[in-house]
Structures are given as C-alpha cells and as structure tokens.
Amino acid sequence: MTSKLFRAAFAAAFIVGGTAGIARAESGIASVYGYAGSKTASGERAQPGGLTAAHRTLKFGTQVQVTNKRNGRTVTVRINDRGPFIRGRVIDLTPAGARALGFNGLAPVTLAVLNK
C-alpha cells in the first residue's frame, strides 16, 4: 500500500510541478478580451492597456506566462477576471496582452501558472 501511495504522490508532483517554479500548465485557444463593462469580476476597473486576463478557475492575482505557439512569443499576465465562456478557449487577454504575443483575434497558446 505504501509503495502505491508513494508512486501516486510522485506522479502527481511530477505532473503538477514538472518545471521549476511552474505549478500548472494548460493549452488551448486564447482570445482578445472584448470589454463590455467598466469593471472586472475582481472589482478592478477594466484596462485594455494592462497585462491582465480572464480565466475560468484561477484565483485573482495569479501570474500566468502565456506563450503563443505560432511564433514563440511570451507575456506574463495577471488574472483579474472570469472567462472565457466559449468551449476550447482557455484565456481571454487584454488587447495589450494579445499585441505582446503578436496576434489579434484567436491564437493557440500554452499557459504556465507562475504562482498560486
């Protein structure tokens, strides 16, 4: 029983923290954030020029490194809102975040959570 428990714990630690300093990784489609109101779900004022993003489950304030799979560009954003609510999309970026990654519209990305 102990060896099964140890193997399960080791596998979970490897999957979750396989890269130093990165707690979790996720891939999918990123979209550019369309601001409908003046406040985000966290209560902050929406700032299209800020490096912030919306994610369905990550805690507000979480730092995420987003990498555009097409061109390799990366940007670090802070989660301050909820969304996206369209299947297959993993993150909504502000226009400034999308510009930093070199896209407008949609792009395939990888997310790496830098803190929790």
N, CA, C and O atoms as CSV, one atom per row, in Angstrom:
chain,resi,resn,atom,element,x,y,z
A,1,MET,N,N,0.824,-1.194,0.000
A,1,MET,CA,C,0.000,0.000,0.000
A,1,MET,C,C,0.866,1.254,0.000
A,1,MET,O,O,0.563,2.214,-0.709
A,2,THR,N,N,1.939,1.257,0.787
A,2,THR,CA,C,2.788,2.442,0.879
A,2,THR,C,C,3.454,2.748,-0.461
A,2,THR,O,O,3.552,3.912,-0.850
A,3,SER,N,N,3.916,1.710,-1.174
A,3,SER,CA,C,4.574,1.973,-2.456
A,3,SER,C,C,3.590,2.527,-3.486
A,3,SER,O,O,3.973,3.372,-4.295
A,4,LYS,N,N,2.326,2.073,-3.479
A,4,LYS,CA,C,1.324,2.625,-4.384
A,4,LYS,C,C,1.070,4.090,-4.070
A,4,LYS,O,O,0.962,4.919,-4.974
A,5,LEU,N,N,0.976,4.400,-2.797
A,5,LEU,CA,C,0.762,5.780,-2.374
A,5,LEU,C,C,1.941,6.649,-2.781
A,5,LEU,O,O,1.756,7.761,-3.274
A,6,PHE,N,N,3.163,6.140,-2.575
A,6,PHE,CA,C,4.362,6.887,-2.946
A,6,PHE,C,C,4.396,7.140,-4.443
A,6,PHE,O,O,4.684,8.256,-4.876
A,7,ARG,N,N,4.103,6.108,-5.247
A,7,ARG,CA,C,4.115,6.273,-6.711
A,7,ARG,C,C,3.074,7.284,-7.169
A,7,ARG,O,O,3.338,8.090,-8.061
A,8,ALA,N,N,1.907,7.245,-6.568
A,8,ALA,CA,C,0.853,8.198,-6.932
A,8,ALA,C,C,1.262,9.624,-6.569
A,8,ALA,O,O,1.050,10.551,-7.351
A,9,ALA,N,N,1.846,9.799,-5.391
A,9,ALA,CA,C,2.288,11.128,-4.964
A,9,ALA,C,C,3.413,11.636,-5.862
A,9,ALA,O,O,3.436,12.814,-6.220
A,10,PHE,N,N,4.348,10.754,-6.227
A,10,PHE,CA,C,5.453,11.149,-7.103
A,10,PHE,C,C,4.931,11.558,-8.475
A,10,PHE,O,O,5.356,12.574,-9.025
A,11,ALA,N,N,4.012,10.772,-9.029
A,11,ALA,CA,C,3.446,11.081,-10.347
A,11,ALA,C,C,2.707,12.412,-10.316
A,11,ALA,O,O,2.839,13.214,-11.240
A,12,ALA,N,N,1.935,12.655,-9.271
A,12,ALA,CA,C,1.204,13.922,-9.157
A,12,ALA,C,C,2.170,15.093,-9.046
A,12,ALA,O,O,1.956,16.135,-9.666
A,13,ALA,N,N,3.224,14.934,-8.267
A,13,ALA,CA,C,4.211,16.016,-8.113
A,13,ALA,C,C,4.910,16.294,-9.431
A,13,ALA,O,O,5.177,17.452,-9.750
A,14,PHE,N,N,5.211,15.261,-10.201
A,14,PHE,CA,C,5.887,15.443,-11.477
A,14,PHE,C,C,4.980,16.153,-12.474
A,14,PHE,O,O,5.414,17.068,-13.173
A,15,ILE,N,N,3.727,15.733,-12.540
A,15,ILE,CA,C,2.788,16.333,-13.490
A,15,ILE,C,C,2.523,17.791,-13.139
A,15,ILE,O,O,2.541,18.650,-14.020
A,16,VAL,N,N,2.278,18.080,-11.866
A,16,VAL,CA,C,1.931,19.430,-11.448
A,16,VAL,C,C,3.142,20.341,-11.443
A,16,VAL,O,O,3.038,21.492,-11.867
A,17,GLY,N,N,4.272,19.870,-10.984
A,17,GLY,CA,C,5.436,20.743,-10.841
A,17,GLY,C,C,6.626,20.297,-11.636
A,17,GLY,O,O,7.759,20.439,-11.175
A,18,GLY,N,N,6.411,19.761,-12.817
A,18,GLY,CA,C,7.499,19.234,-13.623
A,18,GLY,C,C,8.563,20.258,-13.970
A,18,GLY,O,O,9.715,19.879,-14.183
A,19,THR,N,N,8.232,21.524,-14.036
A,19,THR,CA,C,9.192,22.579,-14.329
A,19,THR,C,C,9.315,23.464,-13.099
A,19,THR,O,O,8.309,23.861,-12.511
A,20,ALA,N,N,10.541,23.772,-12.713
A,20,ALA,CA,C,10.768,24.559,-11.505
A,20,ALA,C,C,10.030,25.886,-11.565
A,20,ALA,O,O,10.144,26.615,-12.550
A,21,GLY,N,N,9.281,26.201,-10.534
A,21,GLY,CA,C,8.586,27.471,-10.441
A,21,GLY,C,C,7.253,27.510,-11.153
A,21,GLY,O,O,6.517,28.487,-11.014
A,22,ILE,N,N,6.920,26.490,-11.906
A,22,ILE,CA,C,5.650,26.462,-12.621
A,22,ILE,C,C,4.755,25.425,-11.953
A,22,ILE,O,O,5.116,24.252,-11.854
A,23,ALA,N,N,3.597,25.861,-11.502
A,23,ALA,CA,C,2.710,24.987,-10.752
A,23,ALA,C,C,1.759,24.205,-11.642
A,23,ALA,O,O,1.328,23.117,-11.262
A,24,ARG,N,N,1.421,24.725,-12.811
A,24,ARG,CA,C,0.414,24.076,-13.642
A,24,ARG,C,C,0.553,24.568,-15.075
A,24,ARG,O,O,0.874,25.736,-15.294
A,25,ALA,N,N,0.320,23.707,-16.050
A,25,ALA,CA,C,0.364,24.094,-17.459
A,25,ALA,C,C,-0.954,23.716,-18.127
A,25,ALA,O,O,-1.618,22.762,-17.723
A,26,GLU,N,N,-1.317,24.476,-19.148
A,26,GLU,CA,C,-2.588,24.272,-19.845
A,26,GLU,C,C,-2.421,24.774,-21.276
A,26,GLU,O,O,-1.700,25.745,-21.507
A,27,SER,N,N,-3.070,24.134,-22.231
A,27,SER,CA,C,-3.014,24.569,-23.627
A,27,SER,C,C,-4.419,24.750,-24.172
A,27,SER,O,O,-5.371,24.120,-23.712
A,28,GLY,N,N,-4.525,25.619,-25.157
A,28,GLY,CA,C,-5.814,25.852,-25.795
A,28,GLY,C,C,-5.762,27.107,-26.638
A,28,GLY,O,O,-4.700,27.517,-27.108
A,29,ILE,N,N,-6.915,27.708,-26.822
A,29,ILE,CA,C,-7.029,28.904,-27.654
A,29,ILE,C,C,-7.192,30.133,-26.774
A,29,ILE,O,O,-7.977,30.135,-25.826
A,30,ALA,N,N,-6.440,31.176,-27.100
A,30,ALA,CA,C,-6.579,32.473,-26.433
A,30,ALA,C,C,-7.386,33.386,-27.336
A,30,ALA,O,O,-7.316,33.291,-28.562
A,31,SER,N,N,-8.148,34.266,-26.718
A,31,SER,CA,C,-8.899,35.265,-27.471
A,31,SER,C,C,-8.593,36.638,-26.910
A,31,SER,O,O,-8.100,36.778,-25.790
A,32,VAL,N,N,-8.896,37.650,-27.711
A,32,VAL,CA,C,-8.719,39.027,-27.258
A,32,VAL,C,C,-9.990,39.444,-26.546
A,32,VAL,O,O,-11.097,39.246,-27.048
A,33,TYR,N,N,-9.818,40.012,-25.398
A,33,TYR,CA,C,-10.864,40.411,-24.489
A,33,TYR,C,C,-11.699,41.538,-25.072
A,33,TYR,O,O,-11.149,42.560,-25.483
A,34,GLY,N,N,-12.999,41.377,-25.115
A,34,GLY,CA,C,-13.891,42.453,-25.505
A,34,GLY,C,C,-14.535,43.024,-24.256
A,34,GLY,O,O,-15.329,42.344,-23.607
A,35,TYR,N,N,-14.216,44.235,-23.915
A,35,TYR,CA,C,-14.731,44.835,-22.683
A,35,TYR,C,C,-16.172,45.278,-22.855
A,35,TYR,O,O,-16.471,46.123,-23.698
A,36,ALA,N,N,-17.074,44.701,-22.047
A,36,ALA,CA,C,-18.479,45.066,-22.117
A,36,ALA,C,C,-18.854,46.047,-21.012
A,36,ALA,O,O,-19.829,46.787,-21.144
A,37,GLY,N,N,-18.091,46.057,-19.930
A,37,GLY,CA,C,-18.402,46.936,-18.806
A,37,GLY,C,C,-17.147,47.619,-18.317
A,37,GLY,O,O,-16.074,47.456,-18.900
A,38,SER,N,N,-17.276,48.377,-17.257
A,38,SER,CA,C,-16.115,49.120,-16.773
A,38,SER,C,C,-15.389,48.422,-15.632
A,38,SER,O,O,-14.320,48.875,-15.223
A,39,LYS,N,N,-15.948,47.318,-15.101
A,39,LYS,CA,C,-15.290,46.609,-14.005
A,39,LYS,C,C,-15.138,45.133,-14.340
A,39,LYS,O,O,-15.958,44.551,-15.050
A,40,THR,N,N,-14.065,44.539,-13.812
A,40,THR,CA,C,-13.839,43.109,-13.973
A,40,THR,C,C,-14.504,42.367,-12.817
A,40,THR,O,O,-15.014,42.991,-11.886
A,41,ALA,N,N,-14.500,41.046,-12.876
A,41,ALA,CA,C,-15.099,40.231,-11.816
A,41,ALA,C,C,-14.400,40.423,-10.475
A,41,ALA,O,O,-15.004,40.204,-9.424
A,42,SER,N,N,-13.134,40.827,-10.503
A,42,SER,CA,C,-12.400,41.059,-9.256
A,42,SER,C,C,-12.711,42.431,-8.654
A,42,SER,O,O,-12.277,42.744,-7.546
A,43,GLY,N,N,-13.470,43.246,-9.398
A,43,GLY,CA,C,-13.817,44.582,-8.923
A,43,GLY,C,C,-12.897,45.676,-9.433
A,43,GLY,O,O,-13.142,46.856,-9.180
A,44,GLU,N,N,-11.838,45.303,-10.152
A,44,GLU,CA,C,-10.920,46.293,-10.716
A,44,GLU,C,C,-11.551,46.979,-11.922
A,44,GLU,O,O,-12.438,46.428,-12.574
A,45,ARG,N,N,-11.086,48.169,-12.202
A,45,ARG,CA,C,-11.502,48.863,-13.418
A,45,ARG,C,C,-10.820,48.189,-14.610
A,45,ARG,O,O,-9.620,47.919,-14.563
A,46,ALA,N,N,-11.566,47.920,-15.663
A,46,ALA,CA,C,-11.035,47.280,-16.864
A,46,ALA,C,C,-10.042,48.212,-17.547
A,46,ALA,O,O,-10.338,49.385,-17.771
A,47,GLN,N,N,-8.857,47.685,-17.881
A,47,GLN,CA,C,-7.818,48.470,-18.531
A,47,GLN,C,C,-7.300,47.729,-19.753
A,47,GLN,O,O,-6.460,46.839,-19.616
A,48,PRO,N,N,-7.779,48.073,-20.947
A,48,PRO,CA,C,-7.342,47.382,-22.162
A,48,PRO,C,C,-5.835,47.440,-22.387
A,48,PRO,O,O,-5.284,46.574,-23.068
A,49,GLY,N,N,-5.160,48.440,-21.831
A,49,GLY,CA,C,-3.714,48.573,-21.989
A,49,GLY,C,C,-2.914,47.827,-20.938
A,49,GLY,O,O,-1.684,47.827,-20.984
A,50,GLY,N,N,-3.592,47.189,-19.989
A,50,GLY,CA,C,-2.895,46.448,-18.935
A,50,GLY,C,C,-2.630,45.012,-19.338
A,50,GLY,O,O,-3.280,44.475,-20.235
A,51,LEU,N,N,-1.670,44.397,-18.670
A,51,LEU,CA,C,-1.349,42.999,-18.944
A,51,LEU,C,C,-2.101,42.123,-17.950
A,51,LEU,O,O,-1.526,41.558,-17.020
A,52,THR,N,N,-3.406,42.032,-18.180
A,52,THR,CA,C,-4.283,41.221,-17.347
A,52,THR,C,C,-5.077,40.287,-18.245
A,52,THR,O,O,-5.053,40.408,-19.469
A,53,ALA,N,N,-5.788,39.342,-17.608
A,53,ALA,CA,C,-6.521,38.356,-18.392
A,53,ALA,C,C,-7.666,37.773,-17.589
A,53,ALA,O,O,-7.763,37.965,-16.377
A,54,ALA,N,N,-8.531,37.055,-18.292
A,54,ALA,CA,C,-9.638,36.336,-17.671
A,54,ALA,C,C,-9.386,34.839,-17.811
A,54,ALA,O,O,-8.967,34.364,-18.867
A,55,HIS,N,N,-9.649,34.102,-16.729
A,55,HIS,CA,C,-9.542,32.645,-16.716
A,55,HIS,C,C,-10.712,32.115,-15.903
A,55,HIS,O,O,-11.159,32.762,-14.956
A,56,ARG,N,N,-11.206,30.941,-16.270
A,56,ARG,CA,C,-12.389,30.405,-15.591
A,56,ARG,C,C,-12.156,30.028,-14.139
A,56,ARG,O,O,-13.047,30.234,-13.315
A,57,THR,N,N,-10.988,29.479,-13.786
A,57,THR,CA,C,-10.823,28.911,-12.444
A,57,THR,C,C,-9.664,29.446,-11.623
A,57,THR,O,O,-9.684,29.313,-10.400
A,58,LEU,N,N,-8.659,30.044,-12.237
A,58,LEU,CA,C,-7.507,30.510,-11.462
A,58,LEU,C,C,-7.896,31.655,-10.544
A,58,LEU,O,O,-8.755,32.470,-10.879
A,59,LYS,N,N,-7.257,31.710,-9.382
A,59,LYS,CA,C,-7.536,32.757,-8.401
A,59,LYS,C,C,-7.124,34.123,-8.947
A,59,LYS,O,O,-6.161,34.236,-9.706
A,60,PHE,N,N,-7.862,35.152,-8.553
A,60,PHE,CA,C,-7.485,36.510,-8.932
A,60,PHE,C,C,-6.100,36.807,-8.370
A,60,PHE,O,O,-5.789,36.446,-7.235
A,61,GLY,N,N,-5.281,37.463,-9.168
A,61,GLY,CA,C,-3.919,37.793,-8.764
A,61,GLY,C,C,-2.886,36.785,-9.227
A,61,GLY,O,O,-1.687,37.046,-9.124
A,62,THR,N,N,-3.322,35.633,-9.736
A,62,THR,CA,C,-2.382,34.616,-10.213
A,62,THR,C,C,-1.622,35.138,-11.431
A,62,THR,O,O,-2.216,35.701,-12.351
A,63,GLN,N,N,-0.308,34.944,-11.426
A,63,GLN,CA,C,0.542,35.327,-12.555
A,63,GLN,C,C,0.648,34.140,-13.500
A,63,GLN,O,O,0.946,33.024,-13.074
A,64,VAL,N,N,0.404,34.381,-14.787
A,64,VAL,CA,C,0.416,33.321,-15.792
A,64,VAL,C,C,1.313,33.728,-16.947
A,64,VAL,O,O,1.195,34.832,-17.479
A,65,GLN,N,N,2.213,32.831,-17.333
A,65,GLN,CA,C,3.026,33.066,-18.522
A,65,GLN,C,C,2.291,32.442,-19.698
A,65,GLN,O,O,2.006,31.245,-19.698
A,66,VAL,N,N,1.987,33.260,-20.700
A,66,VAL,CA,C,1.253,32.810,-21.881
A,66,VAL,C,C,2.225,32.795,-23.056
A,66,VAL,O,O,2.912,33.783,-23.316
A,67,THR,N,N,2.278,31.667,-23.764
A,67,THR,CA,C,3.169,31.528,-24.920
A,67,THR,C,C,2.343,31.264,-26.169
A,67,THR,O,O,1.526,30.345,-26.204
A,68,ASN,N,N,2.566,32.083,-27.195
A,68,ASN,CA,C,1.918,31.903,-28.491
A,68,ASN,C,C,2.640,30.757,-29.200
A,68,ASN,O,O,3.837,30.855,-29.471
A,69,LYS,N,N,1.929,29.683,-29.499
A,69,LYS,CA,C,2.544,28.515,-30.131
A,69,LYS,C,C,2.978,28.780,-31.560
A,69,LYS,O,O,3.858,28.086,-32.068
A,70,ARG,N,N,2.390,29.759,-32.218
A,70,ARG,CA,C,2.740,30.039,-33.620
A,70,ARG,C,C,4.085,30.740,-33.764
A,70,ARG,O,O,4.840,30.452,-34.692
A,71,ASN,N,N,4.390,31.671,-32.838
A,71,ASN,CA,C,5.611,32.462,-33.007
A,71,ASN,C,C,6.555,32.390,-31.805
A,71,ASN,O,O,7.643,32.963,-31.859
A,72,GLY,N,N,6.181,31.715,-30.741
A,72,GLY,CA,C,7.059,31.549,-29.582
A,72,GLY,C,C,7.111,32.736,-28.632
A,72,GLY,O,O,7.808,32.675,-27.619
A,73,ARG,N,N,6.396,33.809,-28.930
A,73,ARG,CA,C,6.397,34.977,-28.038
A,73,ARG,C,C,5.706,34.646,-26.722
A,73,ARG,O,O,4.754,33.866,-26.686
A,74,THR,N,N,6.199,35.251,-25.638
A,74,THR,CA,C,5.589,35.043,-24.330
A,74,THR,C,C,5.282,36.375,-23.659
A,74,THR,O,O,5.905,37.395,-23.951
A,75,VAL,N,N,4.313,36.342,-22.759
A,75,VAL,CA,C,3.977,37.504,-21.945
A,75,VAL,C,C,3.465,36.976,-20.609
A,75,VAL,O,O,2.848,35.912,-20.552
A,76,THR,N,N,3.720,37.714,-19.546
A,76,THR,CA,C,3.196,37.367,-18.229
A,76,THR,C,C,2.026,38.297,-17.934
A,76,THR,O,O,2.148,39.520,-18.013
A,77,VAL,N,N,0.896,37.697,-17.594
A,77,VAL,CA,C,-0.314,38.460,-17.283
A,77,VAL,C,C,-0.815,38.073,-15.894
A,77,VAL,O,O,-0.449,37.031,-15.350
A,78,ARG,N,N,-1.653,38.930,-15.342
A,78,ARG,CA,C,-2.259,38.690,-14.026
A,78,ARG,C,C,-3.750,38.443,-14.227
A,78,ARG,O,O,-4.413,39.189,-14.948
A,79,ILE,N,N,-4.275,37.406,-13.598
A,79,ILE,CA,C,-5.696,37.086,-13.718
A,79,ILE,C,C,-6.506,38.034,-12.838
A,79,ILE,O,O,-6.279,38.128,-11.632
A,80,ASN,N,N,-7.462,38.740,-13.466
A,80,ASN,CA,C,-8.316,39.655,-12.698
A,80,ASN,C,C,-9.781,39.573,-13.107
A,80,ASN,O,O,-10.595,40.397,-12.689
A,81,ASP,N,N,-10.118,38.563,-13.937
A,81,ASP,CA,C,-11.496,38.445,-14.391
A,81,ASP,C,C,-11.831,36.986,-14.675
A,81,ASP,O,O,-10.946,36.131,-14.675
A,82,ARG,N,N,-13.101,36.705,-14.916
A,82,ARG,CA,C,-13.580,35.358,-15.233
A,82,ARG,C,C,-13.913,35.266,-16.716
A,82,ARG,O,O,-14.304,36.249,-17.347
A,83,GLY,N,N,-13.751,34.079,-17.249
A,83,GLY,CA,C,-13.994,33.817,-18.653
A,83,GLY,C,C,-12.806,33.057,-19.191
A,83,GLY,O,O,-11.917,32.747,-18.398
A,84,PRO,N,N,-12.713,32.740,-20.416
A,84,PRO,CA,C,-13.734,32.864,-21.446
A,84,PRO,C,C,-14.807,31.790,-21.278
A,84,PRO,O,O,-14.578,30.764,-20.637
A,85,PHE,N,N,-15.940,32.030,-21.844
A,85,PHE,CA,C,-17.056,31.108,-21.697
A,85,PHE,C,C,-17.421,30.431,-23.012
A,85,PHE,O,O,-18.570,30.041,-23.222
A,86,ILE,N,N,-16.436,30.295,-23.891
A,86,ILE,CA,C,-16.616,29.610,-25.173
A,86,ILE,C,C,-15.732,28.362,-25.160
A,86,ILE,O,O,-14.547,28.440,-24.837
A,87,ARG,N,N,-16.310,27.220,-25.510
A,87,ARG,CA,C,-15.600,25.946,-25.486
A,87,ARG,C,C,-14.289,26.012,-26.267
A,87,ARG,O,O,-14.239,26.555,-27.371
A,88,GLY,N,N,-13.235,25.453,-25.684
A,88,GLY,CA,C,-11.936,25.396,-26.348
A,88,GLY,C,C,-11.027,26.563,-26.029
A,88,GLY,O,O,-9.817,26.482,-26.240
A,89,ARG,N,N,-11.583,27.632,-25.530
A,89,ARG,CA,C,-10.765,28.794,-25.179
A,89,ARG,C,C,-10.347,28.689,-23.716
A,89,ARG,O,O,-11.156,28.352,-22.851
A,90,VAL,N,N,-9.078,28.979,-23.452
A,90,VAL,CA,C,-8.559,28.833,-22.094
A,90,VAL,C,C,-8.290,30.163,-21.401
A,90,VAL,O,O,-8.205,30.214,-20.174
A,91,ILE,N,N,-8.155,31.238,-22.173
A,91,ILE,CA,C,-7.834,32.536,-21.576
A,91,ILE,C,C,-8.304,33.650,-22.497
A,91,ILE,O,O,-8.254,33.521,-23.720
A,92,ASP,N,N,-8.756,34.738,-21.904
A,92,ASP,CA,C,-9.067,35.979,-22.617
A,92,ASP,C,C,-7.994,36.988,-22.222
A,92,ASP,O,O,-7.801,37.266,-21.039
A,93,LEU,N,N,-7.308,37.526,-23.198
A,93,LEU,CA,C,-6.254,38.511,-22.939
A,93,LEU,C,C,-6.727,39.914,-23.279
A,93,LEU,O,O,-7.572,40.098,-24.155
A,94,THR,N,N,-6.185,40.889,-22.590
A,94,THR,CA,C,-6.444,42.274,-22.961
A,94,THR,C,C,-5.817,42.532,-24.332
A,94,THR,O,O,-4.949,41.772,-24.760
A,95,PRO,N,N,-6.239,43.582,-25.020
A,95,PRO,CA,C,-5.596,43.910,-26.293
A,95,PRO,C,C,-4.077,44.080,-26.160
A,95,PRO,O,O,-3.335,43.716,-27.072
A,96,ALA,N,N,-3.613,44.628,-25.036
A,96,ALA,CA,C,-2.168,44.796,-24.835
A,96,ALA,C,C,-1.465,43.446,-24.726
A,96,ALA,O,O,-0.367,43.275,-25.257
A,97,GLY,N,N,-2.086,42.488,-24.042
A,97,GLY,CA,C,-1.508,41.151,-23.931
A,97,GLY,C,C,-1.455,40.447,-25.274
A,97,GLY,O,O,-0.465,39.793,-25.600
A,98,ALA,N,N,-2.518,40.579,-26.052
A,98,ALA,CA,C,-2.550,39.967,-27.385
A,98,ALA,C,C,-1.490,40.595,-28.294
A,98,ALA,O,O,-0.822,39.887,-29.046
A,99,ARG,N,N,-1.337,41.914,-28.226
A,99,ARG,CA,C,-0.293,42.590,-29.028
A,99,ARG,C,C,1.086,42.074,-28.656
A,99,ARG,O,O,1.921,41.838,-29.529
A,100,ALA,N,N,1.330,41.898,-27.352
A,100,ALA,CA,C,2.631,41.398,-26.898
A,100,ALA,C,C,2.907,40.003,-27.452
A,100,ALA,O,O,4.063,39.637,-27.671
A,101,LEU,N,N,1.850,39.223,-27.678
A,101,LEU,CA,C,2.005,37.877,-28.235
A,101,LEU,C,C,1.964,37.869,-29.761
A,101,LEU,O,O,2.196,36.832,-30.383
A,102,GLY,N,N,1.672,39.013,-30.363
A,102,GLY,CA,C,1.693,39.123,-31.818
A,102,GLY,C,C,0.465,38.582,-32.516
A,102,GLY,O,O,0.583,38.028,-33.609
A,103,PHE,N,N,-0.714,38.722,-31.921
A,103,PHE,CA,C,-1.930,38.284,-32.591
A,103,PHE,C,C,-3.086,39.208,-32.264
A,103,PHE,O,O,-3.051,39.952,-31.283
A,104,ASN,N,N,-4.113,39.148,-33.104
A,104,ASN,CA,C,-5.410,39.739,-32.792
A,104,ASN,C,C,-6.446,38.718,-33.213
A,104,ASN,O,O,-6.291,38.073,-34.250
A,105,GLY,N,N,-7.476,38.562,-32.444
A,105,GLY,CA,C,-8.459,37.511,-32.720
A,105,GLY,C,C,-8.214,36.302,-31.845
A,105,GLY,O,O,-8.423,36.357,-30.633
A,106,LEU,N,N,-7.770,35.202,-32.453
A,106,LEU,CA,C,-7.532,33.955,-31.737
A,106,LEU,C,C,-6.126,33.440,-32.010
A,106,LEU,O,O,-5.556,33.698,-33.070
A,107,ALA,N,N,-5.563,32.699,-31.029
A,107,ALA,CA,C,-4.242,32.094,-31.212
A,107,ALA,C,C,-4.103,30.881,-30.310
A,107,ALA,O,O,-4.632,30.870,-29.198
A,108,PRO,N,N,-3.390,29.848,-30.781
A,108,PRO,CA,C,-3.105,28.692,-29.924
A,108,PRO,C,C,-2.022,29.082,-28.917
A,108,PRO,O,O,-0.995,29.649,-29.290
A,109,VAL,N,N,-2.255,28.780,-27.652
A,109,VAL,CA,C,-1.319,29.180,-26.606
A,109,VAL,C,C,-1.100,28.058,-25.607
A,109,VAL,O,O,-1.862,27.094,-25.531
A,110,THR,N,N,-0.029,28.224,-24.844
A,110,THR,CA,C,0.235,27.399,-23.671
A,110,THR,C,C,0.302,28.332,-22.482
A,110,THR,O,O,0.929,29.390,-22.549
A,111,LEU,N,N,-0.349,27.939,-21.381
A,111,LEU,CA,C,-0.325,28.714,-20.151
A,111,LEU,C,C,0.537,27.999,-19.129
A,111,LEU,O,O,0.468,26.777,-18.994
A,112,ALA,N,N,1.340,28.752,-18.418
A,112,ALA,CA,C,2.117,28.208,-17.307
A,112,ALA,C,C,1.857,29.095,-16.095
A,112,ALA,O,O,2.191,30.280,-16.104
A,113,VAL,N,N,1.269,28.529,-15.066
A,113,VAL,CA,C,0.980,29.277,-13.849
A,113,VAL,C,C,2.283,29.463,-13.093
A,113,VAL,O,O,2.969,28.495,-12.765
A,114,LEU,N,N,2.621,30.729,-12.817
A,114,LEU,CA,C,3.879,31.028,-12.135
A,114,LEU,C,C,3.735,31.070,-10.619
A,114,LEU,O,O,4.710,30.833,-9.906
A,115,ASN,N,N,2.552,31.362,-10.117
A,115,ASN,CA,C,2.283,31.339,-8.677
A,115,ASN,C,C,0.834,30.957,-8.469
A,115,ASN,O,O,0.042,30.951,-9.411
A,116,LYS,N,N,0.493,30.640,-7.242
A,116,LYS,CA,C,-0.925,30.293,-6.948
A,116,LYS,C,C,-1.455,31.191,-5.893
A,116,LYS,O,O,-2.616,31.068,-5.504
